[in-house]
Structure formats: C-alpha cells, structure tokens
Amino acid sequence: MEYRVSWEIDVDAESHKEAAHIARDMQLNPKSTATVFKVKSSRVEKELDIGFRKPEEMFDIRFALFNRHVNEADVRAKDAFLALYDQDAWDKHIQPFDDKGIMSILSVEPNKFIEFYVFTIYTMVNKF
C-alpha cells in the first residue's frame, strides 16, 4: 500500500533556503517535539505523534556513523546532502573523510556540511 506522509511547521526565516535548514534542524534535533506526521492512504487518514526512541535503544553518534550502512543511511544521507547542497560541497567537505575513513570526520571542527551529514546519518541509522 502506498502512503503519503507529511510534516508541516511554520518557520520564521530570511529566505526559503534558511527556512528549509531550520525545519530540517528541527527534525534532526533529538529533543524536538516536532514529531507529528499526517499519514494518508486510499483507506485511512491519520495524524500520528511518533515521538522518539528511548535513548537506551539508540546508537550513539559514533556507533551510528561507523554503522552508516544500516538502513542504507549512507546512501540516503548522501542523497539528502546532494539535494540540499551540491556535488562540489560533497567533494570538498565529505568525500575526503570517506576516502580516509569516515570516523576521521569526528576529529575536525564541524562545519554546516559535516553537521548535516553526521546528524542525517545518526537520524537514519536510529530510524527517527
């Protein structure tokens, strides 16, 4: 069965791109209460608050990054990154760590690209 899942939030921002970043940050924040989704199919339309998994049920950020293949998080996070940024940003900010060993990404001062990628992996591995 096919479902349409939507999540809406009102955001104050200076631009459409900033609004998208703010909304995405809210989704990725483990303490966020923005966990209500509308789910619709040909048979049902529901509004669900999925909350979050208990901390003891989640991988920590290092373990999630190391196991980024879980739930195809590595592929999906790259797709999300490229949808928001571009191939040049990937090649400059993420690919070098993939070449050296992904855990090396934790040894540098994070920028917005690294933060987005690492937290996207964390979220996808933990199935938020």
N, CA, C and O atoms as CSV, one atom per row, in Angstrom:
chain,resi,resn,atom,element,x,y,z
A,1,MET,N,N,0.845,-1.173,0.000
A,1,MET,CA,C,0.000,0.000,0.000
A,1,MET,C,C,0.893,1.240,0.000
A,1,MET,O,O,1.949,1.259,0.633
A,2,GLU,N,N,0.472,2.231,-0.690
A,2,GLU,CA,C,1.228,3.486,-0.760
A,2,GLU,C,C,0.624,4.489,0.206
A,2,GLU,O,O,-0.596,4.601,0.327
A,3,TYR,N,N,1.508,5.226,0.901
A,3,TYR,CA,C,1.092,6.234,1.864
A,3,TYR,C,C,1.720,7.573,1.508
A,3,TYR,O,O,2.839,7.629,0.998
A,4,ARG,N,N,0.999,8.638,1.779
A,4,ARG,CA,C,1.569,9.979,1.695
A,4,ARG,C,C,1.777,10.431,3.133
A,4,ARG,O,O,0.835,10.475,3.925
A,5,VAL,N,N,3.020,10.766,3.459
A,5,VAL,CA,C,3.373,11.198,4.802
A,5,VAL,C,C,3.829,12.643,4.720
A,5,VAL,O,O,4.689,12.986,3.908
A,6,SER,N,N,3.251,13.488,5.560
A,6,SER,CA,C,3.638,14.901,5.529
A,6,SER,C,C,3.894,15.413,6.941
A,6,SER,O,O,3.347,14.923,7.929
A,7,TRP,N,N,4.734,16.401,6.980
A,7,TRP,CA,C,5.109,17.066,8.232
A,7,TRP,C,C,5.138,18.544,7.924
A,7,TRP,O,O,5.764,18.959,6.949
A,8,GLU,N,N,4.473,19.348,8.734
A,8,GLU,CA,C,4.405,20.789,8.479
A,8,GLU,C,C,4.880,21.549,9.698
A,8,GLU,O,O,4.688,21.119,10.836
A,9,ILE,N,N,5.500,22.679,9.443
A,9,ILE,CA,C,5.977,23.540,10.514
A,9,ILE,C,C,6.005,24.967,9.994
A,9,ILE,O,O,6.354,25.196,8.836
A,10,ASP,N,N,5.646,25.924,10.827
A,10,ASP,CA,C,5.777,27.336,10.469
A,10,ASP,C,C,7.126,27.814,10.974
A,10,ASP,O,O,7.484,27.579,12.128
A,11,VAL,N,N,7.875,28.485,10.108
A,11,VAL,CA,C,9.241,28.899,10.429
A,11,VAL,C,C,9.431,30.362,10.044
A,11,VAL,O,O,9.026,30.785,8.962
A,12,ASP,N,N,10.047,31.127,10.934
A,12,ASP,CA,C,10.468,32.491,10.601
A,12,ASP,C,C,11.895,32.426,10.077
A,12,ASP,O,O,12.778,31.889,10.747
A,13,ALA,N,N,12.127,32.968,8.890
A,13,ALA,CA,C,13.458,32.912,8.290
A,13,ALA,C,C,13.635,34.071,7.316
A,13,ALA,O,O,12.670,34.721,6.914
A,14,GLU,N,N,14.883,34.312,6.949
A,14,GLU,CA,C,15.222,35.375,5.999
A,14,GLU,C,C,15.051,34.930,4.544
A,14,GLU,O,O,14.900,35.765,3.652
A,15,SER,N,N,15.074,33.608,4.304
A,15,SER,CA,C,14.963,33.106,2.932
A,15,SER,C,C,14.331,31.715,2.955
A,15,SER,O,O,14.211,31.085,4.006
A,16,HIS,N,N,13.935,31.257,1.777
A,16,HIS,CA,C,13.353,29.920,1.676
A,16,HIS,C,C,14.375,28.843,2.033
A,16,HIS,O,O,14.029,27.817,2.617
A,17,LYS,N,N,15.633,29.086,1.677
A,17,LYS,CA,C,16.678,28.106,1.987
A,17,LYS,C,C,16.926,28.035,3.499
A,17,LYS,O,O,17.085,26.952,4.062
A,18,GLU,N,N,16.957,29.200,4.142
A,18,GLU,CA,C,17.135,29.213,5.590
A,18,GLU,C,C,15.956,28.526,6.277
A,18,GLU,O,O,16.145,27.810,7.260
A,19,ALA,N,N,14.741,28.738,5.765
A,19,ALA,CA,C,13.558,28.089,6.336
A,19,ALA,C,C,13.689,26.569,6.246
A,19,ALA,O,O,13.362,25.855,7.194
A,20,ALA,N,N,14.170,26.079,5.101
A,20,ALA,CA,C,14.355,24.638,4.935
A,20,ALA,C,C,15.389,24.113,5.923
A,20,ALA,O,O,15.191,23.054,6.519
A,21,HIS,N,N,16.490,24.840,6.104
A,21,HIS,CA,C,17.533,24.420,7.054
A,21,HIS,C,C,16.989,24.394,8.484
A,21,HIS,O,O,17.264,23.462,9.240
A,22,ILE,N,N,16.226,25.405,8.846
A,22,ILE,CA,C,15.665,25.463,10.197
A,22,ILE,C,C,14.723,24.284,10.429
A,22,ILE,O,O,14.774,23.638,11.476
A,23,ALA,N,N,13.868,24.010,9.451
A,23,ALA,CA,C,12.928,22.890,9.583
A,23,ALA,C,C,13.671,21.567,9.687
A,23,ALA,O,O,13.324,20.713,10.503
A,24,ARG,N,N,14.691,21.403,8.860
A,24,ARG,CA,C,15.473,20.153,8.900
A,24,ARG,C,C,16.183,20.002,10.243
A,24,ARG,O,O,16.224,18.908,10.807
A,25,ASP,N,N,16.742,21.097,10.755
A,25,ASP,CA,C,17.376,21.052,12.071
A,25,ASP,C,C,16.378,20.617,13.143
A,25,ASP,O,O,16.724,19.867,14.056
A,26,MET,N,N,15.139,21.092,13.025
A,26,MET,CA,C,14.120,20.701,13.994
A,26,MET,C,C,13.848,19.199,13.904
A,26,MET,O,O,13.680,18.536,14.927
A,27,GLN,N,N,13.805,18.665,12.690
A,27,GLN,CA,C,13.573,17.236,12.527
A,27,GLN,C,C,14.712,16.412,13.106
A,27,GLN,O,O,14.480,15.345,13.674
A,28,LEU,N,N,15.930,16.893,12.970
A,28,LEU,CA,C,17.097,16.128,13.398
A,28,LEU,C,C,17.417,16.276,14.877
A,28,LEU,O,O,18.178,15.479,15.426
A,29,ASN,N,N,16.853,17.273,15.522
A,29,ASN,CA,C,17.128,17.512,16.931
A,29,ASN,C,C,16.461,16.426,17.776
A,29,ASN,O,O,15.235,16.322,17.785
A,30,PRO,N,N,17.257,15.608,18.493
A,30,PRO,CA,C,16.682,14.525,19.289
A,30,PRO,C,C,15.722,15.002,20.374
A,30,PRO,O,O,14.906,14.217,20.856
A,31,LYS,N,N,15.802,16.272,20.769
A,31,LYS,CA,C,14.924,16.792,21.810
A,31,LYS,C,C,13.694,17.505,21.239
A,31,LYS,O,O,12.865,18.015,21.993
A,32,SER,N,N,13.580,17.539,19.933
A,32,SER,CA,C,12.472,18.229,19.281
A,32,SER,C,C,11.146,17.551,19.593
A,32,SER,O,O,11.064,16.329,19.714
A,33,THR,N,N,10.123,18.364,19.718
A,33,THR,CA,C,8.772,17.830,19.893
A,33,THR,C,C,8.005,17.862,18.569
A,33,THR,O,O,6.805,17.589,18.535
A,34,ALA,N,N,8.691,18.190,17.499
A,34,ALA,CA,C,8.079,18.247,16.167
A,34,ALA,C,C,8.040,16.838,15.575
A,34,ALA,O,O,8.774,16.522,14.639
A,35,THR,N,N,7.181,16.010,16.134
A,35,THR,CA,C,7.151,14.581,15.764
A,35,THR,C,C,5.773,14.131,15.285
A,35,THR,O,O,5.476,12.936,15.274
A,36,VAL,N,N,4.928,15.094,14.886
A,36,VAL,CA,C,3.589,14.759,14.431
A,36,VAL,C,C,3.576,14.708,12.906
A,36,VAL,O,O,3.999,15.653,12.240
A,37,PHE,N,N,3.090,13.607,12.368
A,37,PHE,CA,C,3.029,13.397,10.923
A,37,PHE,C,C,1.593,13.091,10.515
A,37,PHE,O,O,0.847,12.444,11.249
A,38,LYS,N,N,1.225,13.567,9.334
A,38,LYS,CA,C,-0.054,13.190,8.739
A,38,LYS,C,C,0.227,12.050,7.772
A,38,LYS,O,O,1.113,12.147,6.924
A,39,VAL,N,N,-0.533,10.974,7.906
A,39,VAL,CA,C,-0.355,9.794,7.061
A,39,VAL,C,C,-1.685,9.519,6.368
A,39,VAL,O,O,-2.732,9.411,7.005
A,40,LYS,N,N,-1.610,9.412,5.048
A,40,LYS,CA,C,-2.834,9.237,4.264
A,40,LYS,C,C,-2.633,8.135,3.232
A,40,LYS,O,O,-1.583,8.045,2.595
A,41,SER,N,N,-3.649,7.303,3.079
A,41,SER,CA,C,-3.674,6.293,2.022
A,41,SER,C,C,-5.073,6.309,1.425
A,41,SER,O,O,-5.898,7.153,1.774
A,42,SER,N,N,-5.330,5.383,0.535
A,42,SER,CA,C,-6.672,5.307,-0.050
A,42,SER,C,C,-7.704,4.857,0.984
A,42,SER,O,O,-8.903,5.064,0.799
A,43,ARG,N,N,-7.238,4.240,2.074
A,43,ARG,CA,C,-8.140,3.721,3.104
A,43,ARG,C,C,-8.201,4.535,4.389
A,43,ARG,O,O,-9.204,4.497,5.102
A,44,VAL,N,N,-7.137,5.268,4.686
A,44,VAL,CA,C,-7.056,5.892,6.008
A,44,VAL,C,C,-6.353,7.243,5.931
A,44,VAL,O,O,-5.496,7.474,5.078
A,45,GLU,N,N,-6.738,8.121,6.842
A,45,GLU,CA,C,-6.019,9.378,7.026
A,45,GLU,C,C,-5.890,9.586,8.531
A,45,GLU,O,O,-6.887,9.716,9.241
A,46,LYS,N,N,-4.650,9.613,9.001
A,46,LYS,CA,C,-4.386,9.698,10.440
A,46,LYS,C,C,-3.331,10.761,10.711
A,46,LYS,O,O,-2.523,11.100,9.846
A,47,GLU,N,N,-3.362,11.266,11.909
A,47,GLU,CA,C,-2.299,12.126,12.392
A,47,GLU,C,C,-1.641,11.384,13.552
A,47,GLU,O,O,-2.303,11.013,14.521
A,48,LEU,N,N,-0.317,11.169,13.439
A,48,LEU,CA,C,0.401,10.364,14.426
A,48,LEU,C,C,1.539,11.156,15.043
A,48,LEU,O,O,2.271,11.861,14.348
A,49,ASP,N,N,1.680,11.033,16.351
A,49,ASP,CA,C,2.850,11.573,17.036
A,49,ASP,C,C,3.743,10.381,17.332
A,49,ASP,O,O,3.460,9.581,18.223
A,50,ILE,N,N,4.836,10.272,16.566
A,50,ILE,CA,C,5.699,9.097,16.703
A,50,ILE,C,C,6.718,9.229,17.812
A,50,ILE,O,O,7.351,8.243,18.189
A,51,GLY,N,N,6.890,10.432,18.345
A,51,GLY,CA,C,7.864,10.614,19.410
A,51,GLY,C,C,9.245,10.135,18.990
A,51,GLY,O,O,9.547,10.068,17.799
A,52,PHE,N,N,10.057,9.813,19.933
A,52,PHE,CA,C,11.401,9.331,19.652
A,52,PHE,C,C,11.672,8.060,20.416
A,52,PHE,O,O,11.025,7.764,21.420
A,53,ARG,N,N,12.638,7.316,19.924
A,53,ARG,CA,C,13.062,6.107,20.629
A,53,ARG,C,C,13.733,6.503,21.935
A,53,ARG,O,O,14.300,7.589,22.055
A,54,LYS,N,N,13.661,5.622,22.889
A,54,LYS,CA,C,14.328,5.857,24.166
A,54,LYS,C,C,15.833,5.893,23.937
A,54,LYS,O,O,16.346,5.143,23.106
A,55,PRO,N,N,16.552,6.754,24.661
A,55,PRO,CA,C,17.997,6.854,24.463
A,55,PRO,C,C,18.732,5.524,24.570
A,55,PRO,O,O,19.693,5.293,23.837
A,56,GLU,N,N,18.301,4.655,25.461
A,56,GLU,CA,C,18.991,3.372,25.612
A,56,GLU,C,C,18.759,2.442,24.423
A,56,GLU,O,O,19.437,1.421,24.300
A,57,GLU,N,N,17.813,2.777,23.549
A,57,GLU,CA,C,17.542,1.968,22.358
A,57,GLU,C,C,18.286,2.479,21.121
A,57,GLU,O,O,18.234,1.851,20.064
A,58,MET,N,N,18.976,3.615,21.250
A,58,MET,CA,C,19.605,4.246,20.091
A,58,MET,C,C,21.111,4.024,20.066
A,58,MET,O,O,21.751,3.876,21.106
A,59,PHE,N,N,21.659,4.004,18.859
A,59,PHE,CA,C,23.104,4.022,18.698
A,59,PHE,C,C,23.605,5.415,19.050
A,59,PHE,O,O,22.940,6.401,18.734
A,60,ASP,N,N,24.772,5.521,19.702
A,60,ASP,CA,C,25.330,6.855,19.881
A,60,ASP,C,C,25.875,7.328,18.527
A,60,ASP,O,O,25.944,6.556,17.571
A,61,ILE,N,N,26.250,8.573,18.466
A,61,ILE,CA,C,26.607,9.170,17.175
A,61,ILE,C,C,27.817,8.487,16.541
A,61,ILE,O,O,27.853,8.320,15.322
A,62,ARG,N,N,28.803,8.091,17.338
A,62,ARG,CA,C,29.985,7.416,16.780
A,62,ARG,C,C,29.631,6.038,16.220
A,62,ARG,O,O,30.066,5.667,15.130
A,63,PHE,N,N,28.843,5.295,16.975
A,63,PHE,CA,C,28.457,3.962,16.528
A,63,PHE,C,C,27.565,4.040,15.290
A,63,PHE,O,O,27.681,3.221,14.379
A,64,ALA,N,N,26.677,5.029,15.265
A,64,ALA,CA,C,25.811,5.216,14.099
A,64,ALA,C,C,26.637,5.548,12.862
A,64,ALA,O,O,26.381,5.024,11.778
A,65,LEU,N,N,27.617,6.412,13.026
A,65,LEU,CA,C,28.471,6.788,11.896
A,65,LEU,C,C,29.271,5.588,11.400
A,65,LEU,O,O,29.383,5.362,10.195
A,66,PHE,N,N,29.822,4.824,12.330
A,66,PHE,CA,C,30.583,3.628,11.975
A,66,PHE,C,C,29.710,2.610,11.241
A,66,PHE,O,O,30.178,1.900,10.351
A,67,ASN,N,N,28.442,2.553,11.629
A,67,ASN,CA,C,27.496,1.596,11.043
A,67,ASN,C,C,26.538,2.300,10.072
A,67,ASN,O,O,25.348,1.985,10.034
A,68,ARG,N,N,27.044,3.225,9.312
A,68,ARG,CA,C,26.190,4.029,8.443
A,68,ARG,C,C,25.536,3.242,7.321
A,68,ARG,O,O,24.662,3.765,6.630
A,69,HIS,N,N,25.942,2.002,7.130
A,69,HIS,CA,C,25.292,1.137,6.139
A,69,HIS,C,C,23.908,0.672,6.609
A,69,HIS,O,O,23.078,0.278,5.789
A,70,VAL,N,N,23.656,0.715,7.928
A,70,VAL,CA,C,22.369,0.280,8.467
A,70,VAL,C,C,21.266,1.170,7.890
A,70,VAL,O,O,21.404,2.392,7.841
A,71,ASN,N,N,20.183,0.547,7.457
A,71,ASN,CA,C,19.048,1.255,6.855
A,71,ASN,C,C,19.447,2.052,5.617
A,71,ASN,O,O,18.763,2.999,5.229
A,72,GLU,N,N,20.573,1.655,4.997
A,72,GLU,CA,C,21.110,2.375,3.828
A,72,GLU,C,C,21.284,3.860,4.131
A,72,GLU,O,O,21.113,4.706,3.254
A,73,ALA,N,N,21.626,4.164,5.376
A,73,ALA,CA,C,21.765,5.557,5.800
A,73,ALA,C,C,22.842,6.280,5.012
A,73,ALA,O,O,22.696,7.468,4.724
A,74,ASP,N,N,23.928,5.590,4.652
A,74,ASP,CA,C,24.997,6.245,3.898
A,74,ASP,C,C,24.498,6.733,2.542
A,74,ASP,O,O,24.787,7.864,2.150
A,75,VAL,N,N,23.765,5.910,1.833
A,75,VAL,CA,C,23.243,6.277,0.508
A,75,VAL,C,C,22.180,7.361,0.641
A,75,VAL,O,O,22.183,8.344,-0.101
A,76,ARG,N,N,21.275,7.172,1.590
A,76,ARG,CA,C,20.185,8.133,1.771
A,76,ARG,C,C,20.695,9.482,2.277
A,76,ARG,O,O,20.178,10.523,1.874
A,77,ALA,N,N,21.695,9.478,3.147
A,77,ALA,CA,C,22.253,10.735,3.648
A,77,ALA,C,C,22.978,11.488,2.534
A,77,ALA,O,O,22.905,12.715,2.459
A,78,LYS,N,N,23.678,10.749,1.668
A,78,LYS,CA,C,24.338,11.408,0.541
A,78,LYS,C,C,23.297,12.027,-0.382
A,78,LYS,O,O,23.468,13.156,-0.842
A,79,ASP,N,N,22.231,11.304,-0.654
A,79,ASP,CA,C,21.159,11.842,-1.493
A,79,ASP,C,C,20.567,13.110,-0.876
A,79,ASP,O,O,20.333,14.095,-1.577
A,80,ALA,N,N,20.327,13.083,0.432
A,80,ALA,CA,C,19.776,14.256,1.123
A,80,ALA,C,C,20.756,15.424,1.065
A,80,ALA,O,O,20.359,16.571,0.863
A,81,PHE,N,N,22.044,15.117,1.246
A,81,PHE,CA,C,23.079,16.146,1.181
A,81,PHE,C,C,23.094,16.793,-0.200
A,81,PHE,O,O,23.099,18.018,-0.318
A,82,LEU,N,N,23.100,15.966,-1.241
A,82,LEU,CA,C,23.162,16.494,-2.611
A,82,LEU,C,C,21.899,17.257,-2.984
A,82,LEU,O,O,21.955,18.178,-3.799
A,83,ALA,N,N,20.765,16.890,-2.405
A,83,ALA,CA,C,19.525,17.622,-2.673
A,83,ALA,C,C,19.559,19.014,-2.064
A,83,ALA,O,O,18.964,19.949,-2.600
A,84,LEU,N,N,20.260,19.149,-0.940
A,84,LEU,CA,C,20.316,20.437,-0.252
A,84,LEU,C,C,21.503,21.274,-0.698
A,84,LEU,O,O,21.397,22.493,-0.829
A,85,TYR,N,N,22.622,20.626,-0.929
A,85,TYR,CA,C,23.839,21.331,-1.331
A,85,TYR,C,C,24.164,20.934,-2.772
A,85,TYR,O,O,23.276,20.991,-3.623
A,86,ASP,N,N,25.380,20.541,-3.073
A,86,ASP,CA,C,25.718,20.123,-4.435
A,86,ASP,C,C,26.924,19.193,-4.404
A,86,ASP,O,O,27.513,18.952,-3.351
A,87,GLN,N,N,27.279,18.676,-5.572
A,87,GLN,CA,C,28.385,17.720,-5.677
A,87,GLN,C,C,29.708,18.343,-5.246
A,87,GLN,O,O,30.533,17.676,-4.622
A,88,ASP,N,N,29.915,19.616,-5.575
A,88,ASP,CA,C,31.164,20.280,-5.172
A,88,ASP,C,C,31.301,20.323,-3.651
A,88,ASP,O,O,32.381,20.085,-3.111
A,89,ALA,N,N,30.195,20.629,-2.966
A,89,ALA,CA,C,30.233,20.655,-1.497
A,89,ALA,C,C,30.524,19.257,-0.952
A,89,ALA,O,O,31.283,19.104,0.004
A,90,TRP,N,N,29.919,18.242,-1.563
A,90,TRP,CA,C,30.193,16.856,-1.154
A,90,TRP,C,C,31.666,16.533,-1.340
A,90,TRP,O,O,32.319,16.029,-0.426
A,91,ASP,N,N,32.190,16.825,-2.529
A,91,ASP,CA,C,33.588,16.503,-2.851
A,91,ASP,C,C,34.562,17.222,-1.927
A,91,ASP,O,O,35.608,16.672,-1.581
A,92,LYS,N,N,34.233,18.430,-1.528
A,92,LYS,CA,C,35.133,19.219,-0.679
A,92,LYS,C,C,35.006,18.881,0.803
A,92,LYS,O,O,36.012,18.813,1.510
A,93,HIS,N,N,33.789,18.670,1.274
A,93,HIS,CA,C,33.569,18.582,2.722
A,93,HIS,C,C,33.322,17.178,3.270
A,93,HIS,O,O,33.540,16.951,4.460
A,94,ILE,N,N,32.879,16.233,2.453
A,94,ILE,CA,C,32.538,14.904,2.966
A,94,ILE,C,C,33.396,13.799,2.354
A,94,ILE,O,O,33.893,12.932,3.072
A,95,GLN,N,N,33.571,13.824,1.051
A,95,GLN,CA,C,34.307,12.753,0.362
A,95,GLN,C,C,35.707,12.505,0.932
A,95,GLN,O,O,36.113,11.348,1.041
A,96,PRO,N,N,36.458,13.549,1.299
A,96,PRO,CA,C,37.792,13.278,1.864
A,96,PRO,C,C,37.754,12.377,3.100
A,96,PRO,O,O,38.668,11.580,3.309
A,97,PHE,N,N,36.723,12.494,3.906
A,97,PHE,CA,C,36.605,11.639,5.093
A,97,PHE,C,C,36.215,10.225,4.707
A,97,PHE,O,O,36.638,9.261,5.345
A,98,ASP,N,N,35.420,10.105,3.678
A,98,ASP,CA,C,35.066,8.777,3.194
A,98,ASP,C,C,36.318,8.078,2.663
A,98,ASP,O,O,36.479,6.870,2.834
A,99,ASP,N,N,37.197,8.837,2.023
A,99,ASP,CA,C,38.445,8.278,1.497
A,99,ASP,C,C,39.410,7.875,2.619
A,99,ASP,O,O,40.052,6.827,2.541
A,100,LYS,N,N,39.512,8.717,3.672
A,100,LYS,CA,C,40.451,8.461,4.776
A,100,LYS,C,C,39.920,7.458,5.787
A,100,LYS,O,O,40.694,6.826,6.507
A,101,GLY,N,N,38.639,7.314,5.841
A,101,GLY,CA,C,37.974,6.532,6.886
A,101,GLY,C,C,36.972,7.446,7.554
A,101,GLY,O,O,37.350,8.468,8.126
A,102,ILE,N,N,35.716,7.096,7.490
A,102,ILE,CA,C,34.644,8.014,7.883
A,102,ILE,C,C,34.775,8.494,9.322
A,102,ILE,O,O,34.329,9.597,9.638
A,103,MET,N,N,35.368,7.702,10.196
A,103,MET,CA,C,35.476,8.122,11.592
A,103,MET,C,C,36.378,9.340,11.761
A,103,MET,O,O,36.297,10.035,12.774
A,104,SER,N,N,37.227,9.600,10.789
A,104,SER,CA,C,38.097,10.782,10.860
A,104,SER,C,C,37.301,12.081,10.794
A,104,SER,O,O,37.829,13.146,11.117
A,105,ILE,N,N,36.057,12.006,10.386
A,105,ILE,CA,C,35.213,13.198,10.325
A,105,ILE,C,C,34.977,13.776,11.723
A,105,ILE,O,O,34.678,14.961,11.868
A,106,LEU,N,N,35.115,12.932,12.749
A,106,LEU,CA,C,34.889,13.385,14.123
A,106,LEU,C,C,36.105,14.080,14.727
A,106,LEU,O,O,36.036,14.600,15.840
A,107,SER,N,N,37.219,14.088,13.994
A,107,SER,CA,C,38.444,14.685,14.539
A,107,SER,C,C,38.663,16.123,14.070
A,107,SER,O,O,39.698,16.717,14.373
A,108,VAL,N,N,37.715,16.681,13.344
A,108,VAL,CA,C,37.855,18.059,12.853
A,108,VAL,C,C,36.745,18.929,13.421
A,108,VAL,O,O,35.726,18.437,13.906
A,109,GLU,N,N,36.970,20.229,13.348
A,109,GLU,CA,C,35.939,21.186,13.760
A,109,GLU,C,C,34.783,21.084,12.756
A,109,GLU,O,O,35.001,21.278,11.560
A,110,PRO,N,N,33.573,20.787,13.210
A,110,PRO,CA,C,32.481,20.616,12.256
A,110,PRO,C,C,32.039,21.935,11.623
A,110,PRO,O,O,32.060,22.989,12.259
A,111,ASN,N,N,31.645,21.848,10.367
A,111,ASN,CA,C,31.006,22.972,9.698
A,111,ASN,C,C,29.572,22.538,9.391
A,111,ASN,O,O,29.173,21.436,9.768
A,112,LYS,N,N,28.803,23.372,8.724
A,112,LYS,CA,C,27.398,23.031,8.485
A,112,LYS,C,C,27.246,21.779,7.617
A,112,LYS,O,O,26.266,21.047,7.757
A,113,PHE,N,N,28.201,21.529,6.727
A,113,PHE,CA,C,28.131,20.361,5.852
A,113,PHE,C,C,28.360,19.073,6.649
A,113,PHE,O,O,27.632,18.093,6.492
A,114,ILE,N,N,29.374,19.095,7.495
A,114,ILE,CA,C,29.686,17.937,8.328
A,114,ILE,C,C,28.547,17.683,9.310
A,114,ILE,O,O,28.118,16.543,9.485
A,115,GLU,N,N,28.059,18.741,9.948
A,115,GLU,CA,C,26.962,18.582,10.895
A,115,GLU,C,C,25.738,17.982,10.217
A,115,GLU,O,O,25.112,17.068,10.754
A,116,PHE,N,N,25.401,18.490,9.050
A,116,PHE,CA,C,24.242,17.950,8.332
A,116,PHE,C,C,24.432,16.469,8.038
A,116,PHE,O,O,23.547,15.659,8.316
A,117,TYR,N,N,25.578,16.114,7.481
A,117,TYR,CA,C,25.815,14.721,7.097
A,117,TYR,C,C,25.818,13.791,8.315
A,117,TYR,O,O,25.151,12.756,8.302
A,118,VAL,N,N,26.554,14.148,9.350
A,118,VAL,CA,C,26.672,13.285,10.534
A,118,VAL,C,C,25.313,13.121,11.215
A,118,VAL,O,O,24.942,12.006,11.580
A,119,PHE,N,N,24.571,14.204,11.389
A,119,PHE,CA,C,23.279,14.083,12.055
A,119,PHE,C,C,22.234,13.409,11.181
A,119,PHE,O,O,21.306,12.787,11.698
A,120,THR,N,N,22.370,13.521,9.871
A,120,THR,CA,C,21.476,12.785,8.982
A,120,THR,C,C,21.742,11.292,9.099
A,120,THR,O,O,20.805,10.497,9.172
A,121,ILE,N,N,23.021,10.905,9.117
A,121,ILE,CA,C,23.372,9.505,9.329
A,121,ILE,C,C,22.811,9.019,10.664
A,121,ILE,O,O,22.162,7.976,10.735
A,122,TYR,N,N,23.068,9.781,11.707
A,122,TYR,CA,C,22.601,9.431,13.064
A,122,TYR,C,C,21.088,9.212,13.070
A,122,TYR,O,O,20.599,8.234,13.637
A,123,THR,N,N,20.364,10.111,12.447
A,123,THR,CA,C,18.910,10.037,12.409
A,123,THR,C,C,18.437,8.816,11.616
A,123,THR,O,O,17.516,8.116,12.037
A,124,MET,N,N,19.062,8.569,10.487
A,124,MET,CA,C,18.619,7.461,9.639
A,124,MET,C,C,18.978,6.103,10.221
A,124,MET,O,O,18.190,5.163,10.122
A,125,VAL,N,N,20.152,5.984,10.825
A,125,VAL,CA,C,20.528,4.712,11.454
A,125,VAL,C,C,19.581,4.410,12.618
A,125,VAL,O,O,19.182,3.265,12.829
A,126,ASN,N,N,19.233,5.450,13.362
A,126,ASN,CA,C,18.353,5.274,14.510
A,126,ASN,C,C,16.871,5.312,14.159
A,126,ASN,O,O,16.021,5.200,15.042
A,127,LYS,N,N,16.558,5.469,12.878
A,127,LYS,CA,C,15.169,5.456,12.379
A,127,LYS,C,C,14.277,6.465,13.068
A,127,LYS,O,O,13.171,6.133,13.496
A,128,PHE,N,N,14.748,7.692,13.178
A,128,PHE,CA,C,13.874,8.738,13.750
A,128,PHE,C,C,12.741,8.996,12.813
A,128,PHE,O,O,11.886,9.836,13.094
